[in-house]
Amino acid sequence: MELFVREDCVKILTSKYLSIIKHKKLHEGCITSFEMLLASNMSMNVLSDNEKIQFMAMALERAKIKIESSWNNTVFHIMAVILKSFNYTPFLSEVGEEWIDSIWGYVICSENEHIILKYSEQFINNKKNEII
């Protein structure tokens, strides 16, 4: 995709995701598609470690939002792939490293939302403590 070779790719992804978080009432299909794009290998390959941490923080914020009275689990794909990209051992020890891919993303993400949320918060807190 052309987006991923542009110099401003990360800036565009960040701006769009912040817009989604801010507006909260966007069509769920648009949000789902965008979050799956963010969780893709293409996105993970262009993001630096610091940018992944920023997207983790945004995804945690987004996880607090319920869209159209449903719990949308695509945000958990973002958090899970970032944890996996950092080889976050506590998370991987609990959920395993072999993930089954389906047409709706990783099966692990639809079955372990609370586990992903717990380790994502732990991961962010650890990163904040490393900076301090």
N, CA, C and O atoms as a GROMACS GRO file, in nm:
protein
  528
    1MET      N    1   0.082  -0.118   0.000
    1MET     CA    2   0.000   0.000   0.000
    1MET      C    3   0.087   0.125   0.000
    1MET      O    4   0.192   0.130   0.064
    2GLU      N    5   0.043   0.222  -0.071
    2GLU     CA    6   0.117   0.347  -0.086
    2GLU      C    7   0.138   0.418   0.048
    2GLU      O    8   0.242   0.480   0.070
    3LEU      N    9   0.041   0.410   0.136
    3LEU     CA   10   0.050   0.478   0.265
    3LEU      C   11   0.176   0.438   0.342
    3LEU      O   12   0.241   0.523   0.404
    4PHE      N   13   0.211   0.312   0.338
    4PHE     CA   14   0.320   0.261   0.421
    4PHE      C   15   0.459   0.295   0.370
    4PHE      O   16   0.558   0.269   0.439
    5VAL      N   17   0.469   0.352   0.252
    5VAL     CA   18   0.600   0.396   0.202
    5VAL      C   19   0.614   0.549   0.210
    5VAL      O   20   0.721   0.602   0.179
    6ARG      N   21   0.510   0.617   0.250
    6ARG     CA   22   0.516   0.762   0.262
    6ARG      C   23   0.593   0.801   0.387
    6ARG      O   24   0.590   0.731   0.488
    7GLU      N   25   0.662   0.914   0.380
    7GLU     CA   26   0.736   0.964   0.496
    7GLU      C   27   0.644   1.000   0.612
    7GLU      O   28   0.683   0.988   0.728
    8ASP      N   29   0.524   1.044   0.580
    8ASP     CA   30   0.430   1.088   0.684
    8ASP      C   31   0.331   0.979   0.724
    8ASP      O   32   0.225   1.009   0.779
    9CYS      N   33   0.364   0.854   0.698
    9CYS     CA   34   0.275   0.742   0.729
    9CYS      C   35   0.233   0.741   0.876
    9CYS      O   36   0.114   0.737   0.906
   10VAL      N   37   0.328   0.745   0.966
   10VAL     CA   38   0.298   0.737   1.109
   10VAL      C   39   0.215   0.858   1.153
   10VAL      O   40   0.123   0.845   1.233
   11LYS      N   41   0.248   0.973   1.100
   11LYS     CA   42   0.173   1.094   1.133
   11LYS      C   43   0.026   1.079   1.089
   11LYS      O   44  -0.064   1.117   1.163
   12ILE      N   45   0.004   1.024   0.972
   12ILE     CA   46  -0.132   1.004   0.921
   12ILE      C   47  -0.207   0.902   1.007
   12ILE      O   48  -0.321   0.924   1.046
   13LEU      N   49  -0.142   0.790   1.037
   13LEU     CA   50  -0.205   0.687   1.120
   13LEU      C   51  -0.240   0.743   1.258
   13LEU      O   52  -0.349   0.718   1.310
   14THR      N   53  -0.148   0.818   1.317
   14THR     CA   54  -0.170   0.875   1.449
   14THR      C   55  -0.286   0.975   1.447
   14THR      O   56  -0.374   0.971   1.533
   15SER      N   57  -0.285   1.062   1.350
   15SER     CA   58  -0.390   1.164   1.338
   15SER      C   59  -0.528   1.100   1.322
   15SER      O   60  -0.624   1.141   1.386
   16LYS      N   61  -0.536   1.001   1.237
   16LYS     CA   62  -0.664   0.932   1.212
   16LYS      C   63  -0.712   0.861   1.338
   16LYS      O   64  -0.830   0.867   1.372
   17TYR      N   65  -0.621   0.794   1.408
   17TYR     CA   66  -0.661   0.720   1.528
   17TYR      C   67  -0.704   0.815   1.640
   17TYR      O   68  -0.800   0.787   1.712
   18LEU      N   69  -0.633   0.925   1.656
   18LEU     CA   70  -0.674   1.024   1.756
   18LEU      C   71  -0.812   1.081   1.722
   18LEU      O   72  -0.892   1.108   1.812
   19SER      N   73  -0.839   1.098   1.596
   19SER     CA   74  -0.970   1.145   1.551
   19SER      C   75  -1.079   1.044   1.587
   19SER      O   76  -1.187   1.082   1.632
   20ILE      N   77  -1.050   0.917   1.567
   20ILE     CA   78  -1.146   0.812   1.602
   20ILE      C   79  -1.174   0.812   1.752
   20ILE      O   80  -1.290   0.803   1.793
   21ILE      N   81  -1.070   0.823   1.831
   21ILE     CA   82  -1.086   0.823   1.977
   21ILE      C   83  -1.168   0.943   2.021
   21ILE      O   84  -1.255   0.932   2.107
   22LYS      N   85  -1.140   1.057   1.962
   22LYS     CA   86  -1.208   1.181   2.000
   22LYS      C   87  -1.357   1.179   1.964
   22LYS      O   88  -1.439   1.223   2.044
   23HIS      N   89  -1.391   1.130   1.846
   23HIS     CA   90  -1.529   1.140   1.799
   23HIS      C   91  -1.622   1.030   1.849
   23HIS      O   92  -1.743   1.049   1.848
   24LYS      N   93  -1.572   0.918   1.891
   24LYS     CA   94  -1.644   0.812   1.959
   24LYS      C   95  -1.768   0.758   1.888
   24LYS      O   96  -1.803   0.642   1.909
   25LYS      N   97  -1.834   0.835   1.805
   25LYS     CA   98  -1.960   0.790   1.746
   25LYS      C   99  -1.946   0.761   1.597
   25LYS      O  100  -2.046   0.765   1.524
   26LEU      N  101  -1.828   0.734   1.551
   26LEU     CA  102  -1.807   0.699   1.411
   26LEU      C  103  -1.865   0.561   1.385
   26LEU      O  104  -1.885   0.483   1.478
   27HIS      N  105  -1.890   0.532   1.261
   27HIS     CA  106  -1.945   0.401   1.224
   27HIS      C  107  -1.850   0.290   1.266
   27HIS      O  108  -1.730   0.296   1.240
   28GLU      N  109  -1.904   0.190   1.332
   28GLU     CA  110  -1.821   0.083   1.387
   28GLU      C  111  -1.739   0.010   1.280
   28GLU      O  112  -1.626  -0.031   1.306
   29GLY      N  113  -1.795  -0.005   1.160
   29GLY     CA  114  -1.723  -0.073   1.052
   29GLY      C  115  -1.596   0.002   1.013
   29GLY      O  116  -1.494  -0.060   0.984
   30CYS      N  117  -1.602   0.134   1.011
   30CYS     CA  118  -1.484   0.214   0.979
   30CYS      C  119  -1.377   0.199   1.086
   30CYS      O  120  -1.259   0.186   1.055
   31ILE      N  121  -1.419   0.200   1.209
   31ILE     CA  122  -1.325   0.187   1.320
   31ILE      C  123  -1.260   0.048   1.318
   31ILE      O  124  -1.139   0.035   1.334
   32THR      N  125  -1.343  -0.054   1.299
   32THR     CA  126  -1.293  -0.191   1.294
   32THR      C  127  -1.188  -0.206   1.184
   32THR      O  128  -1.081  -0.263   1.207
   33SER      N  129  -1.219  -0.157   1.066
   33SER     CA  130  -1.125  -0.168   0.954
   33SER      C  131  -0.995  -0.095   0.984
   33SER      O  132  -0.887  -0.147   0.957
   34PHE      N  133  -1.004   0.025   1.040
   34PHE     CA  134  -0.884   0.102   1.069
   34PHE      C  135  -0.800   0.035   1.178
   34PHE      O  136  -0.677   0.031   1.169
   35GLU      N  137  -0.866  -0.016   1.281
   35GLU     CA  138  -0.791  -0.081   1.387
   35GLU      C  139  -0.723  -0.209   1.338
   35GLU      O  140  -0.613  -0.242   1.383
   36MET      N  141  -0.787  -0.281   1.248
   36MET     CA  142  -0.722  -0.400   1.193
   36MET      C  143  -0.603  -0.359   1.106
   36MET      O  144  -0.503  -0.431   1.102
   37LEU      N  145  -0.612  -0.246   1.039
   37LEU     CA  146  -0.499  -0.194   0.963
   37LEU      C  147  -0.384  -0.160   1.059
   37LEU      O  148  -0.268  -0.192   1.031
   38LEU      N  149  -0.416  -0.096   1.171
   38LEU     CA  150  -0.312  -0.062   1.269
   38LEU      C  151  -0.248  -0.188   1.327
   38LEU      O  152  -0.129  -0.187   1.359
   39ALA      N  153  -0.324  -0.294   1.341
   39ALA     CA  154  -0.271  -0.418   1.399
   39ALA      C  155  -0.199  -0.505   1.296
   39ALA      O  156  -0.146  -0.611   1.330
   40SER      N  157  -0.197  -0.461   1.172
   40SER     CA  158  -0.137  -0.541   1.066
   40SER      C  159   0.016  -0.541   1.073
   40SER      O  160   0.077  -0.455   1.136
   41ASN      N  161   0.074  -0.639   1.009
   41ASN     CA  162   0.220  -0.645   0.999
   41ASN      C  163   0.275  -0.523   0.927
   41ASN      O  164   0.383  -0.474   0.960
   42MET      N  165   0.201  -0.473   0.828
   42MET     CA  166   0.247  -0.354   0.756
   42MET      C  167   0.265  -0.237   0.851
   42MET      O  168   0.366  -0.166   0.845
   43SER      N  169   0.169  -0.216   0.939
   43SER     CA  170   0.180  -0.106   1.036
   43SER      C  171   0.292  -0.132   1.135
   43SER      O  172   0.374  -0.043   1.161
   44MET      N  173   0.297  -0.251   1.189
   44MET     CA  174   0.400  -0.283   1.288
   44MET      C  175   0.540  -0.268   1.229
   44MET      O  176   0.634  -0.232   1.300
   45ASN      N  177   0.555  -0.294   1.100
   45ASN     CA  178   0.686  -0.283   1.036
   45ASN      C  179   0.733  -0.138   1.018
   45ASN      O  180   0.853  -0.114   1.010
   46VAL      N  181   0.641  -0.043   1.012
   46VAL     CA  182   0.682   0.097   0.994
   46VAL      C  183   0.692   0.173   1.126
   46VAL      O  184   0.748   0.282   1.130
   47LEU      N  185   0.638   0.117   1.233
   47LEU     CA  186   0.640   0.187   1.361
   47LEU      C  187   0.768   0.158   1.439
   47LEU      O  188   0.815   0.044   1.445
   48SER      N  189   0.823   0.263   1.496
   48SER     CA  190   0.938   0.245   1.587
   48SER      C  191   0.884   0.193   1.721
   48SER      O  192   0.763   0.190   1.742
   49ASP      N  193   0.973   0.154   1.809
   49ASP     CA  194   0.930   0.109   1.942
   49ASP      C  195   0.853   0.219   2.015
   49ASP      O  196   0.750   0.193   2.077
   50ASN      N  197   0.904   0.341   2.009
   50ASN     CA  198   0.836   0.452   2.076
   50ASN      C  199   0.697   0.476   2.018
   50ASN      O  200   0.602   0.504   2.091
   51GLU      N  201   0.685   0.465   1.887
   51GLU     CA  202   0.555   0.484   1.822
   51GLU      C  203   0.458   0.373   1.859
   51GLU      O  204   0.338   0.397   1.876
   52LYS      N  205   0.509   0.251   1.873
   52LYS     CA  206   0.425   0.139   1.917
   52LYS      C  207   0.373   0.165   2.059
   52LYS      O  208   0.257   0.138   2.090
   53ILE      N  209   0.459   0.218   2.144
   53ILE     CA  210   0.418   0.249   2.280
   53ILE      C  211   0.309   0.358   2.279
   53ILE      O  212   0.214   0.351   2.356
   54GLN      N  213   0.324   0.457   2.192
   54GLN     CA  214   0.222   0.561   2.179
   54GLN      C  215   0.090   0.503   2.132
   54GLN      O  216  -0.016   0.540   2.182
   55PHE      N  217   0.094   0.411   2.034
   55PHE     CA  218  -0.029   0.348   1.986
   55PHE      C  219  -0.090   0.258   2.094
   55PHE      O  220  -0.212   0.246   2.102
   56MET      N  221  -0.007   0.197   2.176
   56MET     CA  222  -0.058   0.117   2.287
   56MET      C  223  -0.136   0.206   2.382
   56MET      O  224  -0.245   0.170   2.427
   57ALA      N  225  -0.081   0.324   2.414
   57ALA     CA  226  -0.151   0.417   2.503
   57ALA      C  227  -0.283   0.463   2.441
   57ALA      O  228  -0.384   0.473   2.511
   58MET      N  229  -0.282   0.491   2.311
   58MET     CA  230  -0.406   0.532   2.244
   58MET      C  231  -0.507   0.418   2.242
   58MET      O  232  -0.627   0.440   2.262
   59ALA      N  233  -0.459   0.296   2.219
   59ALA     CA  234  -0.550   0.181   2.216
   59ALA      C  235  -0.610   0.157   2.354
   59ALA      O  236  -0.728   0.120   2.365
   60LEU      N  237  -0.533   0.177   2.458
   60LEU     CA  238  -0.587   0.163   2.594
   60LEU      C  239  -0.697   0.266   2.619
   60LEU      O  240  -0.800   0.236   2.680
   61GLU      N  241  -0.674   0.387   2.571
   61GLU     CA  242  -0.777   0.490   2.584
   61GLU      C  243  -0.901   0.450   2.506
   61GLU      O  244  -1.013   0.464   2.556
   62ARG      N  245  -0.882   0.400   2.387
   62ARG     CA  246  -0.993   0.359   2.302
   62ARG      C  247  -1.068   0.239   2.359
   62ARG      O  248  -1.188   0.225   2.339
   63ALA      N  249  -0.997   0.151   2.430
   63ALA     CA  250  -1.060   0.033   2.489
   63ALA      C  251  -1.165   0.071   2.594
   63ALA      O  252  -1.254  -0.008   2.625
   64LYS      N  253  -1.154   0.191   2.646
   64LYS     CA  254  -1.251   0.238   2.745
   64LYS      C  255  -1.383   0.281   2.682
   64LYS      O  256  -1.482   0.300   2.751
   65ILE      N  257  -1.382   0.296   2.551
   65ILE     CA  258  -1.500   0.347   2.479
   65ILE      C  259  -1.584   0.231   2.427
   65ILE      O  260  -1.533   0.139   2.363
   66LYS      N  261  -1.711   0.237   2.454
   66LYS     CA  262  -1.803   0.140   2.396
   66LYS      C  263  -1.870   0.207   2.277
   66LYS      O  264  -1.920   0.319   2.287
   67ILE      N  265  -1.871   0.138   2.165
   67ILE     CA  266  -1.930   0.194   2.044
   67ILE      C  267  -2.065   0.130   2.019
   67ILE      O  268  -2.077   0.007   2.016
   68GLU      N  269  -2.166   0.213   2.002
   68GLU     CA  270  -2.301   0.166   1.972
   68GLU      C  271  -2.343   0.052   2.064
   68GLU      O  272  -2.401  -0.047   2.019
   69SER      N  273  -2.312   0.066   2.193
   69SER     CA  274  -2.350  -0.030   2.297
   69SER      C  275  -2.289  -0.169   2.280
   69SER      O  276  -2.341  -0.266   2.336
   70SER      N  277  -2.183  -0.180   2.204
   70SER     CA  278  -2.118  -0.311   2.191
   70SER      C  279  -1.970  -0.298   2.226
   70SER      O  280  -1.912  -0.189   2.216
   71TRP      N  281  -1.913  -0.406   2.266
   71TRP     CA  282  -1.771  -0.408   2.298
   71TRP      C  283  -1.698  -0.448   2.171
   71TRP      O  284  -1.710  -0.562   2.126
   72ASN      N  285  -1.625  -0.357   2.115
   72ASN     CA  286  -1.557  -0.380   1.989
   72ASN      C  287  -1.418  -0.434   2.019
   72ASN      O  288  -1.337  -0.365   2.080
   73ASN      N  289  -1.389  -0.556   1.976
   73ASN     CA  290  -1.262  -0.616   2.017
   73ASN      C  291  -1.145  -0.589   1.924
   73ASN      O  292  -1.035  -0.638   1.951
   74THR      N  293  -1.163  -0.514   1.817
   74THR     CA  294  -1.049  -0.491   1.728
   74THR      C  295  -0.939  -0.410   1.796
   74THR      O  296  -0.822  -0.423   1.759
   75VAL      N  297  -0.974  -0.329   1.893
   75VAL     CA  298  -0.873  -0.254   1.965
   75VAL      C  299  -0.777  -0.349   2.038
   75VAL      O  300  -0.660  -0.316   2.058
   76PHE      N  301  -0.825  -0.466   2.076
   76PHE     CA  302  -0.741  -0.562   2.146
   76PHE      C  303  -0.638  -0.625   2.052
   76PHE      O  304  -0.533  -0.672   2.097
   77HIS      N  305  -0.667  -0.626   1.923
   77HIS     CA  306  -0.568  -0.674   1.826
   77HIS      C  307  -0.446  -0.582   1.826
   77HIS      O  308  -0.332  -0.629   1.819
   78ILE      N  309  -0.470  -0.452   1.832
   78ILE     CA  310  -0.359  -0.357   1.835
   78ILE      C  311  -0.271  -0.383   1.956
   78ILE      O  312  -0.149  -0.394   1.945
   79MET      N  313  -0.335  -0.394   2.072
   79MET     CA  314  -0.259  -0.414   2.195
   79MET      C  315  -0.185  -0.547   2.193
   79MET      O  316  -0.068  -0.553   2.232
   80ALA      N  317  -0.251  -0.652   2.147
   80ALA     CA  318  -0.189  -0.785   2.146
   80ALA      C  319  -0.068  -0.790   2.053
   80ALA      O  320   0.036  -0.846   2.089
   81VAL      N  321  -0.080  -0.733   1.933
   81VAL     CA  322   0.034  -0.740   1.840
   81VAL      C  323   0.150  -0.654   1.888
   81VAL      O  324   0.266  -0.686   1.861
   82ILE      N  325   0.120  -0.546   1.957
   82ILE     CA  326   0.229  -0.465   2.013
   82ILE      C  327   0.298  -0.542   2.125
   82ILE      O  328   0.421  -0.544   2.132
   83LEU      N  329   0.222  -0.606   2.213
   83LEU     CA  330   0.283  -0.688   2.318
   83LEU      C  331   0.368  -0.799   2.256
   83LEU      O  332   0.478  -0.827   2.303
   84LYS      N  333   0.317  -0.860   2.150
   84LYS     CA  334   0.393  -0.966   2.083
   84LYS      C  335   0.518  -0.910   2.016
   84LYS      O  336   0.623  -0.974   2.018
   85SER      N  337   0.508  -0.791   1.957
   85SER     CA  338   0.624  -0.733   1.889
   85SER      C  339   0.736  -0.699   1.987
   85SER      O  340   0.854  -0.698   1.950
   86PHE      N  341   0.700  -0.671   2.112
   86PHE     CA  342   0.799  -0.644   2.216
   86PHE      C  343   0.841  -0.773   2.287
   86PHE      O  344   0.923  -0.771   2.378
   87ASN      N  345   0.783  -0.886   2.244
   87ASN     CA  346   0.810  -1.014   2.307
   87ASN      C  347   0.787  -1.004   2.458
   87ASN      O  348   0.870  -1.047   2.539
   88TYR      N  349   0.671  -0.947   2.493
   88TYR     CA  350   0.638  -0.921   2.634
   88TYR      C  351   0.608  -1.054   2.704
   88TYR      O  352   0.497  -1.107   2.694
   89THR      N  353   0.707  -1.106   2.773
   89THR     CA  354   0.705  -1.240   2.829
   89THR      C  355   0.586  -1.271   2.920
   89THR      O  356   0.527  -1.378   2.905
   90PRO      N  357   0.547  -1.184   3.014
   90PRO     CA  358   0.432  -1.219   3.098
   90PRO      C  359   0.306  -1.248   3.017
   90PRO      O  360   0.231  -1.342   3.047
   91PHE      N  361   0.283  -1.168   2.915
   91PHE     CA  362   0.166  -1.187   2.828
   91PHE      C  363   0.180  -1.315   2.746
   91PHE      O  364   0.088  -1.397   2.744
   92LEU      N  365   0.293  -1.333   2.680
   92LEU     CA  366   0.312  -1.449   2.595
   92LEU      C  367   0.314  -1.579   2.675
   92LEU      O  368   0.273  -1.684   2.624
   93SER      N  369   0.361  -1.573   2.800
   93SER     CA  370   0.360  -1.692   2.885
   93SER      C  371   0.217  -1.737   2.915
   93SER      O  372   0.189  -1.856   2.926
   94GLU      N  373   0.128  -1.641   2.927
   94GLU     CA  374  -0.011  -1.675   2.960
   94GLU      C  375  -0.091  -1.716   2.837
   94GLU      O  376  -0.170  -1.811   2.845
   95VAL      N  377  -0.074  -1.649   2.725
   95VAL     CA  378  -0.158  -1.677   2.608
   95VAL      C  379  -0.089  -1.765   2.504
   95VAL      O  380  -0.156  -1.816   2.413
   96GLY      N  381   0.040  -1.783   2.514
   96GLY     CA  382   0.113  -1.862   2.416
   96GLY      C  383   0.160  -1.776   2.299
   96GLY      O  384   0.117  -1.662   2.282
   97GLU      N  385   0.248  -1.834   2.220
   97GLU     CA  386   0.306  -1.761   2.108
   97GLU      C  387   0.250  -1.805   1.974
   97GLU      O  388   0.273  -1.738   1.873
   98GLU      N  389   0.177  -1.914   1.970
   98GLU     CA  390   0.116  -1.962   1.846
   98GLU      C  391  -0.027  -1.910   1.840
   98GLU      O  392  -0.113  -1.954   1.916
   99TRP      N  393  -0.051  -1.818   1.749
   99TRP     CA  394  -0.183  -1.756   1.739
   99TRP      C  395  -0.253  -1.801   1.611
   99TRP      O  396  -0.193  -1.804   1.503
  100ILE      N  397  -0.379  -1.837   1.625
  100ILE     CA  398  -0.459  -1.879   1.510
  100ILE      C  399  -0.519  -1.755   1.446
  100ILE      O  400  -0.583  -1.673   1.512
  101ASP      N  401  -0.498  -1.743   1.316
  101ASP     CA  402  -0.549  -1.629   1.240
  101ASP      C  403  -0.680  -1.669   1.174
  101ASP      O  404  -0.690  -1.777   1.116
  102SER      N  405  -0.781  -1.582   1.183
  102SER     CA  406  -0.909  -1.607   1.118
  102SER      C  407  -0.944  -1.486   1.032
  102SER      O  408  -0.867  -1.391   1.026
  103ILE      N  409  -1.057  -1.490   0.966
  103ILE     CA  410  -1.097  -1.376   0.884
  103ILE      C  411  -1.125  -1.254   0.969
  103ILE      O  412  -1.127  -1.142   0.916
  104TRP      N  413  -1.146  -1.271   1.097
  104TRP     CA  414  -1.172  -1.159   1.188
  104TRP      C  415  -1.051  -1.123   1.271
  104TRP      O  416  -1.062  -1.048   1.369
  105GLY      N  417  -0.936  -1.174   1.235
  105GLY     CA  418  -0.813  -1.144   1.310
  105GLY      C  419  -0.770  -1.264   1.392
  105GLY      O  420  -0.810  -1.377   1.365
  106TYR      N  421  -0.689  -1.239   1.491
  106TYR     CA  422  -0.640  -1.347   1.577
  106TYR      C  423  -0.750  -1.393   1.671
  106TYR      O  424  -0.817  -1.312   1.735
  107VAL      N  425  -0.768  -1.524   1.680
  107VAL     CA  426  -0.869  -1.583   1.768
  107VAL      C  427  -0.841  -1.544   1.913
  107VAL      O  428  -0.934  -1.520   1.990
  108ILE      N  429  -0.715  -1.537   1.949
  108ILE     CA  430  -0.676  -1.503   2.085
  108ILE      C  431  -0.738  -1.371   2.131
  108ILE      O  432  -0.768  -1.354   2.249
  109CYS      N  433  -0.755  -1.279   2.039
  109CYS     CA  434  -0.804  -1.145   2.075
  109CYS      C  435  -0.953  -1.145   2.106
  109CYS      O  436  -1.001  -1.058   2.180
  110SER      N  437  -1.026  -1.238   2.053
  110SER     CA  438  -1.169  -1.243   2.082
  110SER      C  439  -1.199  -1.325   2.206
  110SER      O  440  -1.312  -1.325   2.255
  111GLU      N  441  -1.101  -1.396   2.256
  111GLU     CA  442  -1.122  -1.483   2.371
  111GLU      C  443  -1.054  -1.431   2.499
  111GLU      O  444  -1.080  -1.483   2.607
  112ASN      N  445  -0.969  -1.332   2.488
  112ASN     CA  446  -0.885  -1.292   2.601
  112ASN      C  447  -0.879  -1.142   2.622
  112ASN      O  448  -0.773  -1.089   2.657
  113GLU      N  449  -0.989  -1.072   2.602
  113GLU     CA  450  -0.987  -0.926   2.612
  113GLU      C  451  -0.934  -0.878   2.747
  113GLU      O  452  -0.854  -0.785   2.753
  114HIS      N  453  -0.979  -0.941   2.856
  114HIS     CA  454  -0.937  -0.896   2.989
  114HIS      C  455  -0.789  -0.922   3.014
  114HIS      O  456  -0.721  -0.844   3.080
  115ILE      N  457  -0.739  -1.033   2.961
  115ILE     CA  458  -0.597  -1.064   2.976
  115ILE      C  459  -0.514  -0.964   2.896
  115ILE      O  460  -0.412  -0.914   2.944
  116ILE      N  461  -0.557  -0.934   2.774
  116ILE     CA  462  -0.485  -0.838   2.690
  116ILE      C  463  -0.485  -0.701   2.756
  116ILE      O  464  -0.383  -0.633   2.760
  117LEU      N  465  -0.599  -0.661   2.809
  117LEU     CA  466  -0.610  -0.532   2.877
  117LEU      C  467  -0.519  -0.526   2.999
  117LEU      O  468  -0.449  -0.427   3.020
  118LYS      N  469  -0.518  -0.632   3.078
  118LYS     CA  470  -0.434  -0.636   3.199
  118LYS      C  471  -0.286  -0.621   3.164
  118LYS      O  472  -0.216  -0.540   3.224
  119TYR      N  473  -0.239  -0.698   3.067
  119TYR     CA  474  -0.098  -0.692   3.033
  119TYR      C  475  -0.061  -0.565   2.957
  119TYR      O  476   0.052  -0.518   2.966
  120SER      N  477  -0.154  -0.510   2.882
  120SER     CA  478  -0.128  -0.383   2.813
  120SER      C  479  -0.109  -0.271   2.914
  120SER      O  480  -0.018  -0.188   2.900
  121GLU      N  481  -0.193  -0.267   3.016
  121GLU     CA  482  -0.178  -0.166   3.121
  121GLU      C  483  -0.047  -0.186   3.196
  121GLU      O  484   0.023  -0.089   3.226
  122GLN      N  485  -0.015  -0.311   3.225
  122GLN     CA  486   0.111  -0.342   3.293
  122GLN      C  487   0.230  -0.299   3.207
  122GLN      O  488   0.326  -0.241   3.258
  123PHE      N  489   0.223  -0.328   3.079
  123PHE     CA  490   0.329  -0.292   2.984
  123PHE      C  491   0.351  -0.140   2.982
  123PHE      O  492   0.464  -0.093   2.993
  124ILE      N  493   0.242  -0.065   2.969
  124ILE     CA  494   0.252   0.082   2.966
  124ILE      C  495   0.308   0.135   3.096
  124ILE      O  496   0.394   0.223   3.095
  125ASN      N  497   0.263   0.082   3.208
  125ASN     CA  498   0.316   0.127   3.338
  125ASN      C  499   0.465   0.097   3.349
  125ASN      O  500   0.540   0.179   3.402
  126ASN      N  501   0.508  -0.018   3.301
  126ASN     CA  502   0.651  -0.051   3.303
  126ASN      C  503   0.730   0.045   3.215
  126ASN      O  504   0.839   0.088   3.254
  127LYS      N  505   0.678   0.079   3.100
  127LYS     CA  506   0.747   0.172   3.009
  127LYS      C  507   0.755   0.311   3.070
  127LYS      O  508   0.857   0.379   3.056
  128LYS      N  509   0.648   0.355   3.139
  128LYS     CA  510   0.651   0.486   3.207
  128LYS      C  511   0.759   0.487   3.315
  128LYS      O  512   0.830   0.585   3.331
  129ASN      N  513   0.770   0.377   3.389
  129ASN     CA  514   0.870   0.370   3.494
  129ASN      C  515   1.012   0.368   3.438
  129ASN      O  516   1.104   0.417   3.503
  130GLU      N  517   1.030   0.312   3.319
  130GLU     CA  518   1.162   0.310   3.256
  130GLU      C  519   1.204   0.451   3.215
  130GLU      O  520   1.323   0.484   3.217
  131ILE      N  521   1.107   0.533   3.178
  131ILE     CA  522   1.136   0.670   3.134
  131ILE      C  523   1.172   0.759   3.251
  131ILE      O  524   1.256   0.848   3.239
  132ILE      N  525   1.108   0.734   3.364
  132ILE     CA  526   1.127   0.820   3.483
  132ILE      C  527   1.264   0.803   3.543
  132ILE      O  528   1.296   0.867   3.642
   0.00000   0.00000   0.00000
